[in-house]
Amino acid sequence: MTSEAKTRRRRKRSYQGGFTLIELLVAVTIIGVLISLAVPNLRAAGEAAQKTGCESNQRLLRMVIVQWDLVQDIPLPGSSEAALQALVDAKLLESSPKCPGGGHYEIKEGAAGTPEVSCSLHGVLGL
């Protein structure tokens, strides 16, 4: 066997072991950059989902309050907690809705006698 053939055989063996340290560092760096780009987008998507859930709850509460006005002859109690409990007691709601972001709902009478539902975290949504 010639010395050239022996050199080729050694070169083949040296690359069969796996990744080099540089290749591994480059792969980890690329993954880190991709994660750093994705995390803010995921956070924004989560906040948008919370806002959409809150908007849905506010619309539901406004519809249930209108239904209360049509069925009951008495106005809702003054405080928001008492009003929500009255809606649950009247079986118009299964349970008091909770804001996905952790806020709480406030029920007030708005302009022209329409109910105004707002969230302490997101404000008034879905008009």
Backbone hydrogen bonds in HBPLUS format (Angstrom, degrees):
<---DONOR---> <-ACCEPTOR-->    atom                        ^
c    i                          cat <-CA-CA->   ^        H-A-AA   ^      H-
h    n   atom  resd res      DA  || num        DHA   H-A  angle D-A-AA Bond
n    s   type  num  typ     dist DA aas  dist angle  dist       angle   num
A0006-LYS N   A0002-THR O   3.21 MM   4  6.57 154.8  2.28 147.8 154.5     1
A0007-THR N   A0003-SER O   3.07 MM   4  6.28 152.5  2.15 143.2 150.0     2
A0008-ARG N   A0004-GLU O   3.13 MM   4  6.41 157.5  2.18 146.9 152.2     3
A0009-ARG N   A0005-ALA O   3.05 MM   4  6.25 157.4  2.10 146.3 152.3     4
A0010-ARG N   A0006-LYS O   3.03 MM   4  6.29 153.2  2.10 146.6 153.3     5
A0011-ARG N   A0007-THR O   3.03 MM   4  6.28 156.9  2.08 149.0 155.2     6
A0012-LYS N   A0008-ARG O   3.01 MM   4  6.28 157.9  2.06 151.5 156.8     7
A0013-ARG N   A0009-ARG O   3.19 MM   4  6.42 156.5  2.25 144.3 150.0     8
A0014-SER N   A0010-ARG O   3.06 MM   4  6.30 154.0  2.13 150.0 156.6     9
A0016-GLN N   A0013-ARG O   3.26 MM   3  5.28 153.1  2.34 102.1 110.0    10
A0024-LEU N   A0020-THR O   3.10 MM   4  6.37 159.2  2.14 151.7 157.4    11
A0025-LEU N   A0021-LEU O   2.95 MM   4  6.19 158.1  2.00 149.3 155.1    12
A0026-VAL N   A0022-ILE O   2.94 MM   4  6.16 157.7  1.99 153.0 158.7    13
A0027-ALA N   A0023-GLU O   3.05 MM   4  6.26 159.5  2.10 146.6 151.9    14
A0028-VAL N   A0024-LEU O   2.99 MM   4  6.22 161.8  2.02 151.3 156.0    15
A0029-THR N   A0025-LEU O   2.94 MM   4  6.07 155.7  2.00 145.2 152.0    16
A0030-ILE N   A0026-VAL O   2.99 MM   4  6.21 160.0  2.04 150.0 154.8    17
A0031-ILE N   A0027-ALA O   3.04 MM   4  6.26 162.3  2.07 149.6 154.3    18
A0032-GLY N   A0028-VAL O   2.94 MM   4  6.11 155.7  1.99 146.1 153.1    19
A0033-VAL N   A0029-THR O   2.97 MM   4  6.24 155.1  2.04 150.2 156.2    20
A0034-LEU N   A0030-ILE O   3.03 MM   4  6.28 161.6  2.07 151.0 155.8    21
A0035-ILE N   A0031-ILE O   2.97 MM   4  6.18 157.9  2.02 150.6 156.4    22
A0036-SER N   A0032-GLY O   2.97 MM   4  6.16 158.6  2.01 145.9 152.0    23
A0037-LEU N   A0033-VAL O   3.08 MM   4  6.32 136.7  2.27 141.9 152.9    24
A0038-ALA N   A0034-LEU O   3.06 MM   4  6.26 142.8  2.20 141.9 152.0    25
A0038-ALA N   A0035-ILE O   3.09 MM   3  5.03 121.2  2.45  93.9 108.9    26
A0039-VAL N   A0035-ILE O   3.02 MM   4  6.10 159.9  2.06 162.9 164.2    27
A0042-LEU N   A0038-ALA O   3.02 MM   4  6.28 152.6  2.09 155.3 163.9    28
A0043-ARG N   A0039-VAL O   3.01 MM   4  6.25 158.6  2.05 155.9 161.4    29
A0044-ALA N   A0040-PRO O   2.99 MM   4  6.19 160.4  2.02 147.7 152.7    30
A0045-ALA N   A0041-ASN O   2.97 MM   4  6.13 151.8  2.05 143.0 150.9    31
A0046-GLY N   A0042-LEU O   2.98 MM   4  6.22 150.6  2.07 144.9 152.4    32
A0047-GLU N   A0043-ARG O   3.03 MM   4  6.33 156.5  2.09 149.9 155.8    33
A0048-ALA N   A0044-ALA O   2.97 MM   4  6.17 153.9  2.04 145.3 152.5    34
A0049-ALA N   A0045-ALA O   2.98 MM   4  6.17 150.6  2.07 142.8 150.6    35
A0050-GLN N   A0046-GLY O   3.01 MM   4  6.29 152.6  2.09 144.8 151.9    36
A0051-LYS N   A0047-GLU O   3.01 MM   4  6.24 157.3  2.07 145.7 151.7    37
A0052-THR N   A0048-ALA O   2.96 MM   4  6.16 153.7  2.03 145.5 152.6    38
A0053-GLY N   A0049-ALA O   2.97 MM   4  6.18 157.8  2.02 147.0 152.7    39
A0054-CYS N   A0050-GLN O   2.95 MM   4  6.16 156.2  2.01 148.1 154.6    40
A0055-GLU N   A0051-LYS O   2.92 MM   4  6.11 155.8  1.98 145.3 152.0    41
A0056-SER N   A0052-THR O   2.99 MM   4  6.22 155.5  2.06 146.6 152.8    42
A0057-ASN N   A0053-GLY O   3.03 MM   4  6.30 156.1  2.09 145.9 152.1    43
A0058-GLN N   A0054-CYS O   2.94 MM   4  6.21 155.2  2.01 150.1 156.9    44
A0059-ARG N   A0055-GLU O   3.02 MM   4  6.28 158.5  2.07 150.1 155.3    45
A0060-LEU N   A0056-SER O   3.01 MM   4  6.22 160.6  2.05 148.1 153.7    46
A0061-LEU N   A0057-ASN O   2.90 MM   4  6.14 161.3  1.93 150.4 155.2    47
A0062-ARG N   A0058-GLN O   2.97 MM   4  6.23 158.4  2.02 148.3 153.8    48
A0063-MET N   A0059-ARG O   3.00 MM   4  6.26 160.0  2.04 151.6 156.7    49
A0064-VAL N   A0060-LEU O   2.92 MM   4  6.14 158.1  1.96 153.1 159.5    50
A0065-ILE N   A0061-LEU O   2.90 MM   4  6.06 153.1  1.98 148.7 155.8    51
A0066-VAL N   A0062-ARG O   3.08 MM   4  6.32 155.2  2.15 145.3 151.3    52
A0067-GLN N   A0063-MET O   2.97 MM   4  6.22 154.6  2.03 143.4 151.0    53
A0068-TRP N   A0064-VAL O   2.83 MM   4  6.11 149.4  1.92 144.7 153.2    54
A0069-ASP N   A0065-ILE O   2.96 MM   4  6.27 157.5  2.01 147.3 152.6    55
A0070-LEU N   A0066-VAL O   3.05 MM   4  6.37 144.2  2.18 144.8 154.4    56
A0071-VAL N   A0067-GLN O   3.01 MM   4  6.22 148.7  2.11 148.8 157.1    57
A0072-GLN N   A0068-TRP O   2.74 MM   4  5.56 164.4  1.77 156.1 161.5    58
A0083-ALA N   A0079-SER O   2.91 MM   4  6.12 154.0  1.98 149.0 157.0    59
A0084-LEU N   A0080-SER O   2.91 MM   4  6.12 161.7  1.94 151.3 155.6    60
A0085-GLN N   A0081-GLU O   2.98 MM   4  6.17 156.9  2.04 144.1 150.8    61
A0086-ALA N   A0082-ALA O   2.87 MM   4  6.06 148.7  1.97 143.3 152.0    62
A0087-LEU N   A0083-ALA O   3.03 MM   4  6.32 151.3  2.11 146.8 153.9    63
A0088-VAL N   A0084-LEU O   3.05 MM   4  6.36 148.8  2.15 144.3 152.8    64
A0089-ASP N   A0085-GLN O   2.83 MM   4  6.04 160.6  1.86 150.0 155.7    65
A0090-ALA N   A0086-ALA O   2.93 MM   4  6.06 146.2  2.04 142.4 151.0    66
A0092-LEU N   A0087-LEU O   3.02 MM   5  5.43 152.7  2.09 174.4 171.6    67
A0091-LYS N   A0088-VAL O   2.96 MM   3  5.04 155.1  2.03 107.0 112.9    68
A0102-GLY N   A0099-CYS O   3.04 MM   3  5.31 161.4  2.08 111.6 117.7    69
A0120-SER N   A0104-HIS O   2.95 MM  16  5.55 152.4  2.03 147.1 155.8    70
A0106-GLU N   A0118-SER O   2.80 MM  12  5.29 159.3  1.84 153.8 159.4    71
A0118-SER N   A0106-GLU O   2.96 MM  12  5.29 161.8  1.99 149.9 156.0    72
A0108-LYS N   A0116-GLU O   2.86 MM   8  5.11 162.3  1.89 151.7 157.5    73
A0116-GLU N   A0108-LYS O   2.69 MM   8  5.11 166.9  1.71 163.6 159.4    74
A0110-GLY N   A0114-THR O   2.63 MM   4  5.19 150.9  1.71 160.1 168.0    75
A0114-THR N   A0111-ALA O   3.30 MM   3  6.06 172.6  2.31 121.9 123.4    76
A0119-CYS N   A0123-GLY O   3.02 MM   4  4.69 156.7  2.08 109.2 116.3    77
A0123-GLY N   A0119-CYS O   2.92 MM   4  4.69 146.1  2.03 123.4 130.3    78
